[in-house]
Amino acid sequence: MSKAYVLINVERDLDITSRLKKIPEIKEVYGIYDMIVKVETKDKKDLQRVVIERIRRINGVRSTMTLVVVS
């Protein structure tokens, strides 16, 4: 299993939190304008897919930085 925290820079006044919470791999969401989410996936390739194809495609997401948990 791969775990990571993704730092997300977002535009103001958009309901991004509710859209992030709909992504099954996202386990926790924190913040309002700059956010951090905890993501759990089966492997690193799936983690990359979630970040690139799901999180970054949300309208209002400006940038992301992924911090992979090493255990």
VOKETI-968180 format. One record per atom (N, C-alpha, C, O): atom name; residue in three letters; x, y, z. Coordinates in pm, 1 decimal, padded with zeros to 6 digits. Layout:
<atoms>
zavex=CA, keba=Ala, X=X, Y=Y, Z=Z
...
</atoms>
This chain:
<atoms>
zavex=N, keba=Met, X=00083.7, Y=-00117.0, Z=00000.0
zavex=CA, keba=Met, X=00000.0, Y=00000.0, Z=00000.0
zavex=C, keba=Met, X=00088.5, Y=00123.7, Z=00000.0
zavex=O, keba=Met, X=00191.3, Y=00126.7, Z=00067.6
zavex=N, keba=Ser, X=00049.2, Y=00225.3, Z=-00075.2
zavex=CA, keba=Ser, X=00119.6, Y=00353.6, Z=-00077.1
zavex=C, keba=Ser, X=00036.7, Y=00456.7, Z=-00003.7
zavex=O, keba=Ser, X=-00084.7, Y=00465.3, Z=-00022.6
zavex=N, keba=Lys, X=00102.6, Y=00534.6, Z=00080.0
zavex=CA, keba=Lys, X=00038.2, Y=00644.4, Z=00151.2
zavex=C, keba=Lys, X=00115.4, Y=00770.9, Z=00121.9
zavex=O, keba=Lys, X=00238.0, Y=00768.8, Z=00110.4
zavex=N, keba=Ala, X=00043.1, Y=00881.7, Z=00109.9
zavex=CA, keba=Ala, X=00108.0, Y=01010.0, Z=00084.8
zavex=C, keba=Ala, X=00019.6, Y=01121.6, Z=00136.8
zavex=O, keba=Ala, X=-00102.0, Y=01107.6, Z=00149.9
zavex=N, keba=Tyr, X=00084.5, Y=01231.7, Z=00165.4
zavex=CA, keba=Tyr, X=00014.1, Y=01355.4, Z=00194.2
zavex=C, keba=Tyr, X=00034.9, Y=01444.7, Z=00073.8
zavex=O, keba=Tyr, X=00147.5, Y=01460.1, Z=00026.4
zavex=N, keba=Val, X=-00072.9, Y=01503.7, Z=00024.0
zavex=CA, keba=Val, X=-00064.0, Y=01590.0, Z=-00092.7
zavex=C, keba=Val, X=-00099.7, Y=01731.5, Z=-00049.6
zavex=O, keba=Val, X=-00210.1, Y=01756.9, Z=-00001.5
zavex=N, keba=Leu, X=-00004.7, Y=01823.6, Z=-00067.2
zavex=CA, keba=Leu, X=-00027.2, Y=01964.0, Z=-00039.7
zavex=C, keba=Leu, X=-00090.4, Y=02024.8, Z=-00163.6
zavex=O, keba=Leu, X=-00039.0, Y=02007.6, Z=-00274.2
zavex=N, keba=Ile, X=-00201.7, Y=02096.2, Z=-00146.6
zavex=CA, keba=Ile, X=-00276.1, Y=02148.4, Z=-00260.5
zavex=C, keba=Ile, X=-00294.8, Y=02298.5, Z=-00243.2
zavex=O, keba=Ile, X=-00346.1, Y=02344.8, Z=-00141.3
zavex=N, keba=Asn, X=-00252.5, Y=02373.5, Z=-00344.2
zavex=CA, keba=Asn, X=-00276.4, Y=02517.2, Z=-00347.9
zavex=C, keba=Asn, X=-00399.4, Y=02538.5, Z=-00433.4
zavex=O, keba=Asn, X=-00403.7, Y=02495.3, Z=-00548.6
zavex=N, keba=Val, X=-00501.3, Y=02605.8, Z=-00376.8
zavex=CA, keba=Val, X=-00629.6, Y=02620.3, Z=-00446.2
zavex=C, keba=Val, X=-00670.5, Y=02766.6, Z=-00456.9
zavex=O, keba=Val, X=-00622.5, Y=02852.1, Z=-00382.5
zavex=N, keba=Glu, X=-00759.7, Y=02792.9, Z=-00550.6
zavex=CA, keba=Glu, X=-00818.3, Y=02925.4, Z=-00563.7
zavex=C, keba=Glu, X=-00924.2, Y=02943.8, Z=-00456.0
zavex=O, keba=Glu, X=-00980.7, Y=02846.2, Z=-00406.7
zavex=N, keba=Arg, X=-00950.6, Y=03066.3, Z=-00420.3
zavex=CA, keba=Arg, X=-01049.1, Y=03097.2, Z=-00317.0
zavex=C, keba=Arg, X=-01191.2, Y=03082.1, Z=-00370.6
zavex=O, keba=Arg, X=-01215.5, Y=03085.5, Z=-00491.2
zavex=N, keba=Asp, X=-01283.4, Y=03065.5, Z=-00277.1
zavex=CA, keba=Asp, X=-01426.9, Y=03068.0, Z=-00304.3
zavex=C, keba=Asp, X=-01477.5, Y=02955.3, Z=-00394.8
zavex=O, keba=Asp, X=-01579.6, Y=02971.0, Z=-00461.8
zavex=N, keba=Leu, X=-01408.8, Y=02845.1, Z=-00397.1
zavex=CA, keba=Leu, X=-01456.8, Y=02728.6, Z=-00471.3
zavex=C, keba=Leu, X=-01476.0, Y=02614.1, Z=-00372.1
zavex=O, keba=Leu, X=-01399.1, Y=02600.4, Z=-00277.0
zavex=N, keba=Asp, X=-01577.6, Y=02532.6, Z=-00394.1
zavex=CA, keba=Asp, X=-01606.7, Y=02422.5, Z=-00302.5
zavex=C, keba=Asp, X=-01524.9, Y=02299.8, Z=-00340.5
zavex=O, keba=Asp, X=-01579.7, Y=02199.1, Z=-00385.5
zavex=N, keba=Ile, X=-01395.1, Y=02308.7, Z=-00322.3
zavex=CA, keba=Ile, X=-01303.8, Y=02201.6, Z=-00360.0
zavex=C, keba=Ile, X=-01306.9, Y=02088.6, Z=-00257.2
zavex=O, keba=Ile, X=-01287.8, Y=01972.3, Z=-00292.5
zavex=N, keba=Thr, X=-01330.5, Y=02121.6, Z=-00131.8
zavex=CA, keba=Thr, X=-01331.0, Y=02020.8, Z=-00025.2
zavex=C, keba=Thr, X=-01430.2, Y=01909.0, Z=-00055.9
zavex=O, keba=Thr, X=-01396.3, Y=01791.4, Z=-00043.4
zavex=N, keba=Ser, X=-01550.6, Y=01943.9, Z=-00095.4
zavex=CA, keba=Ser, X=-01651.5, Y=01839.9, Z=-00122.2
zavex=C, keba=Ser, X=-01611.9, Y=01752.6, Z=-00239.9
zavex=O, keba=Ser, X=-01640.7, Y=01632.9, Z=-00240.0
zavex=N, keba=Arg, X=-01546.3, Y=01810.1, Z=-00340.2
zavex=CA, keba=Arg, X=-01501.7, Y=01731.4, Z=-00455.6
zavex=C, keba=Arg, X=-01388.2, Y=01636.1, Z=-00417.0
zavex=O, keba=Arg, X=-01383.0, Y=01522.2, Z=-00463.3
zavex=N, keba=Leu, X=-01297.5, Y=01684.7, Z=-00331.4
zavex=CA, keba=Leu, X=-01188.3, Y=01598.0, Z=-00285.6
zavex=C, keba=Leu, X=-01242.7, Y=01481.2, Z=-00204.4
zavex=O, keba=Leu, X=-01194.8, Y=01368.7, Z=-00218.7
zavex=N, keba=Lys, X=-01340.9, Y=01506.0, Z=-00120.1
zavex=CA, keba=Lys, X=-01396.9, Y=01401.0, Z=-00033.9
zavex=C, keba=Lys, X=-01468.0, Y=01291.8, Z=-00114.1
zavex=O, keba=Lys, X=-01491.9, Y=01183.1, Z=-00061.6
zavex=N, keba=Lys, X=-01501.6, Y=01318.4, Z=-00238.8
zavex=CA, keba=Lys, X=-01566.4, Y=01218.1, Z=-00323.8
zavex=C, keba=Lys, X=-01467.3, Y=01119.4, Z=-00384.3
zavex=O, keba=Lys, X=-01508.2, Y=01017.7, Z=-00440.3
zavex=N, keba=Ile, X=-01337.0, Y=01148.0, Z=-00373.6
zavex=CA, keba=Ile, X=-01234.8, Y=01058.3, Z=-00427.0
zavex=C, keba=Ile, X=-01207.5, Y=00950.4, Z=-00322.3
zavex=O, keba=Ile, X=-01157.8, Y=00982.6, Z=-00214.4
zavex=N, keba=Pro, X=-01238.4, Y=00823.4, Z=-00350.3
zavex=CA, keba=Pro, X=-01229.4, Y=00717.6, Z=-00249.1
zavex=C, keba=Pro, X=-01091.2, Y=00700.7, Z=-00186.2
zavex=O, keba=Pro, X=-01081.0, Y=00663.0, Z=-00069.5
zavex=N, keba=Glu, X=-00986.1, Y=00727.6, Z=-00261.0
zavex=CA, keba=Glu, X=-00851.0, Y=00709.0, Z=-00208.6
zavex=C, keba=Glu, X=-00810.6, Y=00818.0, Z=-00109.1
zavex=O, keba=Glu, X=-00712.9, Y=00801.4, Z=-00036.1
zavex=N, keba=Ile, X=-00884.1, Y=00928.2, Z=-00105.4
zavex=CA, keba=Ile, X=-00854.8, Y=01035.8, Z=-00009.8
zavex=C, keba=Ile, X=-00922.0, Y=01002.1, Z=00122.2
zavex=O, keba=Ile, X=-01044.2, Y=00989.6, Z=00130.1
zavex=N, keba=Lys, X=-00840.1, Y=00987.7, Z=00225.6
zavex=CA, keba=Lys, X=-00888.6, Y=00945.4, Z=00357.1
zavex=C, keba=Lys, X=-00913.2, Y=01062.7, Z=00451.7
zavex=O, keba=Lys, X=-00998.3, Y=01052.9, Z=00540.1
zavex=N, keba=Glu, X=-00840.7, Y=01173.3, Z=00435.1
zavex=CA, keba=Glu, X=-00855.4, Y=01289.6, Z=00522.0
zavex=C, keba=Glu, X=-00833.0, Y=01415.9, Z=00439.6
zavex=O, keba=Glu, X=-00750.7, Y=01417.6, Z=00348.1
zavex=N, keba=Val, X=-00907.6, Y=01522.3, Z=00473.2
zavex=CA, keba=Val, X=-00893.6, Y=01651.5, Z=00405.7
zavex=C, keba=Val, X=-00885.2, Y=01759.5, Z=00512.7
zavex=O, keba=Val, X=-00967.9, Y=01764.4, Z=00603.7
zavex=N, keba=Tyr, X=-00784.0, Y=01846.7, Z=00501.1
zavex=CA, keba=Tyr, X=-00766.3, Y=01956.5, Z=00595.2
zavex=C, keba=Tyr, X=-00744.2, Y=02086.1, Z=00518.7
zavex=O, keba=Tyr, X=-00676.4, Y=02087.1, Z=00415.9
zavex=N, keba=Gly, X=-00801.0, Y=02195.0, Z=00568.3
zavex=CA, keba=Gly, X=-00775.2, Y=02326.9, Z=00512.5
zavex=C, keba=Gly, X=-00892.1, Y=02382.6, Z=00435.8
zavex=O, keba=Gly, X=-00992.0, Y=02314.8, Z=00411.5
zavex=N, keba=Ile, X=-00876.9, Y=02509.7, Z=00397.8
zavex=CA, keba=Ile, X=-00980.8, Y=02579.3, Z=00322.1
zavex=C, keba=Ile, X=-00924.0, Y=02631.1, Z=00190.4
zavex=O, keba=Ile, X=-00975.3, Y=02597.4, Z=00083.7
zavex=N, keba=Tyr, X=-00818.0, Y=02713.2, Z=00196.7
zavex=CA, keba=Tyr, X=-00760.5, Y=02770.5, Z=00075.6
zavex=C, keba=Tyr, X=-00634.8, Y=02696.2, Z=00032.6
zavex=O, keba=Tyr, X=-00616.8, Y=02668.5, Z=-00086.0
zavex=N, keba=Asp, X=-00549.7, Y=02664.6, Z=00125.4
zavex=CA, keba=Asp, X=-00439.0, Y=02574.1, Z=00099.6
zavex=C, keba=Asp, X=-00472.5, Y=02448.5, Z=00177.4
zavex=O, keba=Asp, X=-00506.0, Y=02456.3, Z=00295.5
zavex=N, keba=Met, X=-00464.2, Y=02334.9, Z=00114.5
zavex=CA, keba=Met, X=-00516.3, Y=02211.8, Z=00174.2
zavex=C, keba=Met, X=-00409.2, Y=02104.5, Z=00179.4
zavex=O, keba=Met, X=-00309.7, Y=02108.7, Z=00107.1
zavex=N, keba=Ile, X=-00433.0, Y=02008.2, Z=00267.5
zavex=CA, keba=Ile, X=-00352.5, Y=01887.2, Z=00270.5
zavex=C, keba=Ile, X=-00449.4, Y=01769.9, Z=00277.6
zavex=O, keba=Ile, X=-00545.0, Y=01771.5, Z=00355.1
zavex=N, keba=Val, X=-00423.8, Y=01668.3, Z=00195.8
zavex=CA, keba=Val, X=-00507.4, Y=01548.3, Z=00197.9
zavex=C, keba=Val, X=-00419.8, Y=01426.3, Z=00217.9
zavex=O, keba=Val, X=-00305.6, Y=01421.6, Z=00172.2
zavex=N, keba=Lys, X=-00474.7, Y=01328.2, Z=00286.4
zavex=CA, keba=Lys, X=-00406.8, Y=01200.0, Z=00304.8
zavex=C, keba=Lys, X=-00463.9, Y=01103.6, Z=00201.6
zavex=O, keba=Lys, X=-00585.1, Y=01083.3, Z=00194.1
zavex=N, keba=Val, X=-00375.3, Y=01044.7, Z=00122.5
zavex=CA, keba=Val, X=-00416.4, Y=00954.9, Z=00014.9
zavex=C, keba=Val, X=-00358.8, Y=00816.1, Z=00041.7
zavex=O, keba=Val, X=-00242.1, Y=00802.6, Z=00078.6
zavex=N, keba=Glu, X=-00441.2, Y=00713.3, Z=00022.9
zavex=CA, keba=Glu, X=-00396.3, Y=00574.6, Z=00035.1
zavex=C, keba=Glu, X=-00434.9, Y=00501.2, Z=-00092.5
zavex=O, keba=Glu, X=-00551.5, Y=00501.3, Z=-00132.0
zavex=N, keba=Thr, X=-00336.6, Y=00438.4, Z=-00157.0
zavex=CA, keba=Thr, X=-00360.6, Y=00363.1, Z=-00279.5
zavex=C, keba=Thr, X=-00290.1, Y=00228.7, Z=-00271.0
zavex=O, keba=Thr, X=-00211.5, Y=00204.9, Z=-00179.4
zavex=N, keba=Lys, X=-00318.6, Y=00140.2, Z=-00367.4
zavex=CA, keba=Lys, X=-00258.8, Y=00006.8, Z=-00365.0
zavex=C, keba=Lys, X=-00109.8, Y=00008.9, Z=-00397.7
zavex=O, keba=Lys, X=-00034.9, Y=-00077.2, Z=-00351.4
zavex=N, keba=Asp, X=-00065.4, Y=00109.1, Z=-00479.0
zavex=CA, keba=Asp, X=00076.6, Y=00118.4, Z=-00513.9
zavex=C, keba=Asp, X=00109.4, Y=00259.7, Z=-00561.2
zavex=O, keba=Asp, X=00020.9, Y=00344.8, Z=-00570.9
zavex=N, keba=Lys, X=00236.6, Y=00284.1, Z=-00590.4
zavex=CA, keba=Lys, X=00280.3, Y=00418.9, Z=-00628.9
zavex=C, keba=Lys, X=00223.5, Y=00462.6, Z=-00763.5
zavex=O, keba=Lys, X=00197.0, Y=00581.0, Z=-00784.0
zavex=N, keba=Lys, X=00204.8, Y=00368.7, Z=-00854.5
zavex=CA, keba=Lys, X=00147.9, Y=00401.9, Z=-00984.8
zavex=C, keba=Lys, X=00004.6, Y=00451.6, Z=-00969.2
zavex=O, keba=Lys, X=-00035.6, Y=00547.9, Z=-01034.6
zavex=N, keba=Asp, X=-00071.6, Y=00386.5, Z=-00883.3
zavex=CA, keba=Asp, X=-00209.1, Y=00428.6, Z=-00857.4
zavex=C, keba=Asp, X=-00210.6, Y=00564.3, Z=-00786.0
zavex=O, keba=Asp, X=-00298.0, Y=00647.0, Z=-00811.9
zavex=N, keba=Leu, X=-00115.3, Y=00586.9, Z=-00697.3
zavex=CA, keba=Leu, X=-00103.0, Y=00716.3, Z=-00629.7
zavex=C, keba=Leu, X=-00081.4, Y=00826.7, Z=-00732.9
zavex=O, keba=Leu, X=-00145.6, Y=00931.6, Z=-00726.1
zavex=N, keba=Gln, X=00008.0, Y=00803.7, Z=-00827.4
zavex=CA, keba=Gln, X=00034.8, Y=00900.7, Z=-00932.9
zavex=C, keba=Gln, X=-00091.3, Y=00928.3, Z=-01014.8
zavex=O, keba=Gln, X=-00119.3, Y=01042.9, Z=-01050.1
zavex=N, keba=Arg, X=-00166.1, Y=00823.9, Z=-01044.3
zavex=CA, keba=Arg, X=-00290.7, Y=00839.2, Z=-01120.9
zavex=C, keba=Arg, X=-00390.7, Y=00925.7, Z=-01045.8
zavex=O, keba=Arg, X=-00452.2, Y=01014.5, Z=-01104.8
zavex=N, keba=Val, X=-00407.6, Y=00900.9, Z=-00916.9
zavex=CA, keba=Val, X=-00503.6, Y=00978.5, Z=-00837.0
zavex=C, keba=Val, X=-00465.0, Y=01126.1, Z=-00835.8
zavex=O, keba=Val, X=-00550.3, Y=01213.0, Z=-00854.1
zavex=N, keba=Val, X=-00337.8, Y=01154.3, Z=-00814.6
zavex=CA, keba=Val, X=-00293.7, Y=01293.9, Z=-00808.5
zavex=C, keba=Val, X=-00310.2, Y=01362.5, Z=-00944.0
zavex=O, keba=Val, X=-00366.4, Y=01471.7, Z=-00951.6
zavex=N, keba=Ile, X=-00262.2, Y=01300.0, Z=-01049.2
zavex=CA, keba=Ile, X=-00263.7, Y=01363.9, Z=-01181.2
zavex=C, keba=Ile, X=-00403.2, Y=01366.3, Z=-01243.5
zavex=O, keba=Ile, X=-00446.2, Y=01469.4, Z=-01295.3
zavex=N, keba=Glu, X=-00473.2, Y=01254.5, Z=-01238.7
zavex=CA, keba=Glu, X=-00599.8, Y=01243.6, Z=-01310.4
zavex=C, keba=Glu, X=-00722.0, Y=01284.5, Z=-01228.9
zavex=O, keba=Glu, X=-00826.6, Y=01314.4, Z=-01286.5
zavex=N, keba=Arg, X=-00711.1, Y=01286.4, Z=-01096.5
zavex=CA, keba=Arg, X=-00828.6, Y=01320.1, Z=-01016.0
zavex=C, keba=Arg, X=-00811.8, Y=01453.1, Z=-00943.1
zavex=O, keba=Arg, X=-00894.6, Y=01542.8, Z=-00958.6
zavex=N, keba=Ile, X=-00705.9, Y=01466.6, Z=-00864.1
zavex=CA, keba=Ile, X=-00689.9, Y=01588.2, Z=-00783.5
zavex=C, keba=Ile, X=-00657.7, Y=01708.3, Z=-00871.2
zavex=O, keba=Ile, X=-00723.6, Y=01811.7, Z=-00860.1
zavex=N, keba=Arg, X=-00558.8, Y=01697.0, Z=-00957.0
zavex=CA, keba=Arg, X=-00515.7, Y=01812.0, Z=-01038.5
zavex=C, keba=Arg, X=-00620.2, Y=01857.2, Z=-01139.4
zavex=O, keba=Arg, X=-00614.7, Y=01970.7, Z=-01186.7
zavex=N, keba=Arg, X=-00713.5, Y=01772.5, Z=-01172.9
zavex=CA, keba=Arg, X=-00817.2, Y=01809.1, Z=-01270.9
zavex=C, keba=Arg, X=-00935.5, Y=01881.9, Z=-01208.0
zavex=O, keba=Arg, X=-01025.1, Y=01925.8, Z=-01280.2
zavex=N, keba=Ile, X=-00938.3, Y=01895.8, Z=-01076.9
zavex=CA, keba=Ile, X=-01046.9, Y=01968.3, Z=-01011.5
zavex=C, keba=Ile, X=-01030.0, Y=02117.2, Z=-01041.6
zavex=O, keba=Ile, X=-00922.3, Y=02173.7, Z=-01022.2
zavex=N, keba=Asn, X=-01136.2, Y=02179.1, Z=-01088.5
zavex=CA, keba=Asn, X=-01134.1, Y=02321.5, Z=-01117.2
zavex=C, keba=Asn, X=-01098.9, Y=02398.8, Z=-00990.5
zavex=O, keba=Asn, X=-01162.6, Y=02381.0, Z=-00886.7
zavex=N, keba=Gly, X=-00998.1, Y=02483.8, Z=-00999.1
zavex=CA, keba=Gly, X=-00956.0, Y=02563.0, Z=-00884.4
zavex=C, keba=Gly, X=-00829.8, Y=02513.9, Z=-00817.9
zavex=O, keba=Gly, X=-00771.6, Y=02585.4, Z=-00736.3
zavex=N, keba=Val, X=-00785.2, Y=02392.6, Z=-00850.8
zavex=CA, keba=Val, X=-00658.5, Y=02342.4, Z=-00797.7
zavex=C, keba=Val, X=-00546.9, Y=02405.1, Z=-00880.6
zavex=O, keba=Val, X=-00537.9, Y=02383.2, Z=-01001.4
zavex=N, keba=Arg, X=-00461.8, Y=02483.5, Z=-00813.8
zavex=CA, keba=Arg, X=-00352.7, Y=02552.2, Z=-00883.4
zavex=C, keba=Arg, X=-00229.0, Y=02464.8, Z=-00895.1
zavex=O, keba=Arg, X=-00167.4, Y=02457.1, Z=-01001.4
zavex=N, keba=Ser, X=-00192.1, Y=02397.8, Z=-00784.0
zavex=CA, keba=Ser, X=-00071.9, Y=02314.6, Z=-00785.4
zavex=C, keba=Ser, X=-00079.6, Y=02211.4, Z=-00674.1
zavex=O, keba=Ser, X=-00157.6, Y=02225.3, Z=-00579.9
zavex=N, keba=Thr, X=00002.5, Y=02107.6, Z=-00686.5
zavex=CA, keba=Thr, X=00011.1, Y=02005.6, Z=-00581.9
zavex=C, keba=Thr, X=00157.7, Y=01970.4, Z=-00555.6
zavex=O, keba=Thr, X=00244.5, Y=01989.3, Z=-00640.8
zavex=N, keba=Met, X=00182.1, Y=01918.9, Z=-00435.9
zavex=CA, keba=Met, X=00313.1, Y=01863.6, Z=-00401.6
zavex=C, keba=Met, X=00285.3, Y=01736.5, Z=-00321.7
zavex=O, keba=Met, X=00215.6, Y=01740.7, Z=-00220.3
zavex=N, keba=Thr, X=00338.5, Y=01626.0, Z=-00366.2
zavex=CA, keba=Thr, X=00312.9, Y=01497.3, Z=-00303.2
zavex=C, keba=Thr, X=00428.1, Y=01458.3, Z=-00212.1
zavex=O, keba=Thr, X=00544.1, Y=01458.8, Z=-00253.4
zavex=N, keba=Leu, X=00395.6, Y=01424.5, Z=-00087.8
zavex=CA, keba=Leu, X=00493.4, Y=01379.9, Z=00011.8
zavex=C, keba=Leu, X=00462.6, Y=01234.2, Z=00044.0
zavex=O, keba=Leu, X=00368.3, Y=01205.6, Z=00117.9
zavex=N, keba=Val, X=00540.9, Y=01142.6, Z=-00010.6
zavex=CA, keba=Val, X=00517.0, Y=00999.2, Z=00006.7
zavex=C, keba=Val, X=00562.6, Y=00956.8, Z=00145.7
zavex=O, keba=Val, X=00670.6, Y=00994.7, Z=00191.1
zavex=N, keba=Val, X=00478.8, Y=00877.3, Z=00212.8
zavex=CA, keba=Val, X=00510.8, Y=00824.5, Z=00345.0
zavex=C, keba=Val, X=00601.3, Y=00704.1, Z=00327.7
zavex=O, keba=Val, X=00567.2, Y=00610.8, Z=00255.0
zavex=N, keba=Val, X=00716.3, Y=00705.3, Z=00393.5
zavex=CA, keba=Val, X=00809.8, Y=00593.2, Z=00388.8
zavex=C, keba=Val, X=00798.8, Y=00520.6, Z=00521.9
zavex=O, keba=Val, X=00817.0, Y=00580.2, Z=00628.0
zavex=N, keba=Ser, X=00768.8, Y=00391.5, Z=00515.3
zavex=CA, keba=Ser, X=00756.4, Y=00316.3, Z=00641.1
zavex=C, keba=Ser, X=00841.9, Y=00192.0, Z=00639.5
zavex=O, keba=Ser, X=00843.6, Y=00117.0, Z=00737.2
</atoms>
